[in-house]
Amino acid sequence: MISIGFDDRVKIGLQYVLDSLHLSCPFGQERVRKLRFYAPDERKELETELLNTERTAAHASALRDLFERITTVLCQLKDIRGSLKRLTEGACLDSVELFELKGFLLRIAELGPLFDCMNGTVHAEGIAFSDPTGALNVLDPEGTRSRGFYLPDSASETLRAIRAEKRRLEQTLYAAADAEKDAIRAARTRVCALEEDEERRLRAVMCAALVPFVPPMLSDADAAGRLDLLIRKAQLAVRYGGVRPEITETTLELTGMINPELADLLQAKGRAFVPVSIAADRGAVVITGANMGGKSVAMKTVALHVLLFHAGFLVPAKAARLPMLHCVQMLFDDAQSMQSGLSGFGSEIVRFNRALSEVEQGYSLFLLDELARGTNPDEGAAIVQAVTQHLNGLNAISILATHYDGVAEFARAHYQILGLKNVDPDAIRTELSAPGADGVAVIARHMNYGLYRVEGKADCPKDALNICRMLSLDPAILARIEQAY
């Protein structure tokens, strides 16, 4: 079963995507808060969700006004499930709870026809609203369909008589002499108590009559949440160019994928996210490159796409082919474990063992970012080489990012970050020579974080040396580095 903690959601950009949805009703908000990832044995349900989202996204422009009307109604829904639970337990709801139930039913009465209109175009499966008329007739026997809740005099002859006496006493009190008012007030208090008892009896009768309508009301709450999320998923897909992945048995292929959080961040700076493409199957894939962030971005974007797919989202890519997975395990940005007293490397190995045992339970995705970075380079390279060889034998897709040489030759596939591969160093030096030039910003603009597949043997790129040259590192130090290379 796929389970992703909040910290990992933030790291890969999933939380950013979820926060950008802005769900309208409490039932939709809960669906995002408790995001569900479909398991391999729920393929049919996932296919339905993906198809619903694709169809809705395809008509998002034409149905924009209808979506806004639906959203307006969804915003007015209150979470009445606590009151429904109390109904099934035999409780007598107070007037506020019955008012909220009535308001919910009135909104469902609006929502149903709006969804039917939308679905005449979209043809979404698995979402339906019940007819709330029966439950509304219990709460609104006179058929006024007013927004408020009130027990009318006609609810019972006893209530009619009590309220008539109450009105008579109030009229008498208004005209009575001061000496008579205390006695009239006492009589009115006794009548008000009788009115309260009768209203409570009538509410209890009303609540008993509502119990058979609890299941359809719960179903309507669920349908409202699904509809809310469906519309937001579709709008997200339109914004970032989402596509419906083809479901495969073992193969993972993502073409031209983007990371929405980074794309928005770069756009705000006048730059564009470089789309990333990768293909993998059972066994280990190694991504190499200098320590400049491109490897991590690629891996986190893969994780994001796989998780969005498993949650029934269209993925922001040009094309996608993905398998259904038992779990997704990510070892990113390991840090010192103060609680355990272990070094960063020791903590990393503990986490690796725990993740490995889960990956071995079923076909999974295992992502390892710079494994063994917390030890010396010779030992680290040997460890990552051994891990890569072991992962080739697992029933899993494993993707490792590393800056160690000699690892890729043990992998089933090897990708490198393009980095500064096709950049003219002289052109960058010219930019860097301009007054006030920000060296890091200049190089970042020219850095290509896209991936390319390496055929044959290749060491990690030496972009760190190129950066030292471009940024005019002290010549004496640079000479020693070049000699070491």
N, C-alpha and C positions, 0 to 999 in steps of 0.2 A: 504493500500500500504506500502510495506517495504521500509523504508528509514533509513540509518545508517550514522551518522556523522563521520568525519575523526577521531576524538579522540577515538570513540568507535571502529572503524576499527583497530586502532593501539592497543588498549587495549586487544582485543580478538585474535590478530595475523592475522586478515584478510589483513591488509595493507602489512604485511610481505609477505604473499602469493602472493598478487597482484604485489608487487615490484619484486618478484623473477621470474615473467613470462618473462620479457624482450621482449616485443612485438617489431616486426620488422618494421611495417609500421604505418603511422599516423592514419590510420583508425582502426587498431587494438589497438593502444595506446589509442585512444578516447573511444573505447568500455570498456577498463579497467578503464579509468578515470571517465567515466559516467556509472559505472557498473549497469546493469539492473537486478532487481530481479523479477522473474515471479510471477504474481498474481494468486490466486486460479482459476480464470476463464481462465487461459492460460495453463492449464495442458497439453494439446496436444503439444503446442510449447515447453514446458519444457521437456516433454518426448522425443521429437525429438532431442533436444540439448544434453540431457544426453546420448541417444543412439548413437548419432554421436561421442561424446567424448569417450564412451566406446569402440566403434569399432575402432576409431583411435588409442587409447591407446593399444588395443590388437595387433595392427600391427606396433607399433612404432619402434620396433627393426628392423624388416624386411625392413621398409621404411625409415630408418635413412638417407641414402644418398639422397633420393628423398626429404625428409623434408628439408635438407640443401640446395638443389637447389631451392626449393620453397622459402625458407627464404631469399636466396640471391636476388631473384627477388623482393620480398616484400620490402626489404631494400631500393630498388631503386625507390619506388613509392613516388611521391610528392602529397601533398594534393591540388588537383585542383578544389575543390568544390567552392571556391570563384570565380574562372574564369568561371565555369559553370553557377553560379548564374548571373554573369554579361552578359553572352551570352543570357540567357532567358530575361534579361532586355533590350536587344537590343544594348548592348555596342559593340564597336569595340575593340577587344583585341589587345594588342601590340605584338611584335615579341617574347618577353620573355614568355608571357602567352601561345602563340601558340606553342612555343618550349616545354613548360612543358606539354601541352595537348598531343602533339605528343609523347613525352617521356612516358607519362602515357599509351597511347594506345599501344606503342611498348612493354611495360612491360606486359600489359594484353595479348597481342598476344603470349608472352612467357608463361605466367602464366596459361592460359587456358588449353593447352595440358598437362602441368605438373600436374594440378589438375585432369584432366581426367585420367591420369595414376594412380595417387593416389587413385582416387575414384573407379577405377576398382577393387581395393582390399577392400577399406573401406566402400563404398556404403553410404556415408554421404548424408543426405537429406537436401534440402532447400538451397544449395549453388550451384550457376551456374554462369558462365562467358559468356558474349555475344561475338559475332564475331566482332572485331574492324575494319575489313577491310573497311567498308563503310566510317567511320570517318577518317581512315588513308588516304584513297584515296582523301578526301577533302584537308587534310593537306599536302599530298605528291602525287600530281597528276602525277608526273613522275615515281612513284613507286620505288624510290631509297632505301627507308626504312633506310636512313641515320639517325643518332641520332640528327643532327642539323635541324633547321628550316630555310628555305630560299625560297623567291619567285623567281622562275626561270624566265628567259627572256620570256619563252613561255607562261607565265601566261596571257599576253595580247600583241597585236601588238603595242599598245601605249607604254607599258613598254619596249618592245624590241627596239623600235625606240629611246626612251629617253636614255636608257643605251648605245646604239650604239653612240649617240651624245656625251654622257658623256665620253666614252672611247676615241672618236676622239679628244675632247677638252683636255683630259689629255695627249694624245700623242703630240698634238700641243704645249701644255704648256711646255713639257719637252724639245722641240727643239727650242722654241721661244726665240727671243731676249728679254733682260730685259725690254725694253720700251713697248713691246707688252704684257707682262705677266699679268699686272693688268687687262686689258680688258678681257683676256682669263679667268682669275680667276673669274671675275664678271659673265661671261657667264656660267661658270661651276656651280657657286652658284645658278643661275637661273634654270639650268637643274636639279641640285640636289633637289631643291624645287619641281619641276615638278615630279621627281622620287618619292619623299616622298608622294606627293598627290596621285599619281597613286597606290603606294603600300598600302596606307591607304584605297583607294577605293577597291582594291583587297582583303585586309584583311576583310573589311566590308562584301563583297560578300561571302568570305570564312566563316565568323562567322555566317552569315544567313544560310549557307548550313549546319553548324554544329549543329544548334539548335535542329533538330529532333533527334540527337544522344545524347543529354544531358541525357534523362532518362536512356538509357542503360549504359552510363558512370557512372552515379550516382549508378546504380545497381552494376556495377563492383567494385566501390569503397567500397560499403557495403559488397560485397562478399569477397573482399580482406581482410577486417577487420575481418569478421567471420572466414575465413580460417586461418588467422594469430593467432587468439585467440584459435581456435580449436586445432591447432598443439601444442600450448603452454599448453593448458589444458591437453592434452593427455600426454605430457612429464612430467607435474607435477604429474599426476596420477601414472605414472610409477615410478617416484622418491619416492613417499610416499605411494604407495600401495593403490591407490584410488579405490573405488567400486561405482557402480551405485545403489543409494538407491531405494528400493521399495516404491512406493507412497501409503500411507495409508489414511484413512479418519480422524482418530484422534490420532492414536498411534505413539509415538516416541520411537524408540529402536536403540541405538547405541552401537555396540559391538567392543571392542578393538580399540577405536578411539585414535588418537594422535594429538598433536598440533605441526605442522611443525616448527614454530619458536622456541619453547622450545626444540623440539627434536634435532634441529640443534645446539642449544646452549649447550645442555647437551653432545651431541656427541663431540663437540669441547673440552669438559672437560673430555672426556673418560667415560662418563656415558650414560645411556639410558633412554629415556622417558618411564614411566610406562603406558601402554595403559589403558584407562578408559572405562568402560561400564556402561550404565544407561538405564532404561526403564521408560517411563512416559506416562500418558494419561490425559484426562480432570481432572482437580483438582490440588492439591498442592503436590509437592514432596519436602521433606526437606533433605538437606545434612548437617550433623553435623561433627564436628572435632575441634581440638584445632586450635588456630590462627597461622598456619604455612604455609599458602598459598595454600594448597592442594585443599580446597573447591573452592577457586576462580579459580584456574586452571581448575578444572573440569567443572565449569559453563561456563567459557569463551570458553572452547573447544567445549561444546555443542552449544553455540551460533555460533562459527566459522563453525561448520559442517552444521547447519541449513541454514546459509547464503550462504555457498558455494553451497549447494544443490539448493537453490532458484535461484542462478545465473547460474545454469547449469553445475556445476563442479562435478566430481566424488569426493567423500569424503574420506579422509585418515582414513579408519577404516577397520575392518575385515568384518563387515556386517552393514547394515543400513536400517531402515524402518522409513520413515518420512512423516508427513502430509504437505499439502500446507497451508500456514498461511496467515492471513490478515496482521499481523505485528509482529515484534520482538521488545520487549521493554526491555532495560537493565538498571538496577540501580547498577552501579559499582563505587566503590571508590569515594563516595561523599565527597566533600571538602567544606571548608568555602566559602560562597558566599559573597565576598566583595562588589559586586555591589548592591545586595539587602539588605545588612546589616543583613541578617539572620545568625543564627548559622548554623553549619554543619547539625544539626538535623532538624532545620527549613527548610533549603534548600532541604534536603532529602524528607521531607513530601510534599513540593511543587512539586518536581519532581515525587514523587509517585502518587499524585493525577492526574497530567497531563498524566502520562503513563497509569494509570488505566482507564481513560476515553477513551483512544485510544484502549486499550485491549478489552474493552466492545463492540467495533464496529464489531467484527468478531473473528473467531477462531484464537488465537494468542499464542505466546510464551512470557512469562513474567519471567524475571530472576532478582532476588533480592539478592545481595551479602551483607550479614551482615546488614540487615535493622535495624535501630534504634541503631546503634553502638554509636551514639552521645549523648545518654542519660544514666541515671544510670541503672545498670543491672536489678533491679526489674521492673522498668517501661518498660525497653526495652523488657524483656521477655514477659510481658503482652501485649505489642503492637504487637510483632511478632506472638504471639499465636492468637490474634484477627484477624490479617491480614491473617494468614494461614487459619483460619476457613472461612473467607470471600472468599478467592481465591478458595476454594473448590466448591463454588457455581457458579463460572464464567465459561463461555464457552471458556476455555483457559487452556493451559499447564503452570503451574506456578512452578518454581524451586527456592527454597529459601536456601541459605547457612547461617547457624547461629552457634554460639557457645553457645547459650542459652539452658539450660535444659528445659524440659517441653513443647517444641514446636512440636517435632516430633509426639507426640501422637495425634495431631490434623490433621496430614497430611494423604494423601492417600498412600504414600510410604515414607520410610525412608532409606537413605543411609549414611554410615559413611566412612570417610577417614581411610584407614588401618593404616596409621601413623607408630607408633612403636609397634603395636599390637603383632607382632610375632617376635620381636627382643629380643635377649639375652642381657640384660643390662650389664652383666659381660664382655661379649665380647667387648662391646663398651667402657667400663671403661678401659679395657686393651689397646685398641687403644688410648684412651685419655691420658693414662699415658706415652706414648712414648714422648721422648724429641721433643719439637717444634710442637707438634700436634695441629692442628687447630680444636678446639672443635666444632664449627659451621659446618665446612666442614665434619667432621667425622659423625656427627649426620645426616646431609643432605644426605650423601651417604647411610645411613641405612633407611632413611625415605621412606615409601611406600605410594605414592600418589594415589594409586588405590582406587576404591570404592567397597564396598560390601553392599549388601542389608540386612538391619536389620529386623528381624521378631520379633514381640513383642515389649515390652517397653524397651528402653535403653537410658541412659543419654549420654551426650557428653563424649568422651574419655578424660582421664586426662593426656594427653601426656605432658602438660606443667609441671606437677609435675615430671614426669619421666625425662624430660630434665634438670630440676633443680638439680635432684639427680645426673645425669650423669656428669653434668658440675661442680659438687662439690660446689654448692651454700653454703654460710656460714651456718654451722650446726645449729646455734641458729635460724637463719631465717627459715631454712628448717624445723626445729622442729615445729615452729609456723604454717607454711603452712600445715604440715601433721596433726596437731591438728585441724586446721580449716576444713580440708577435712573430 
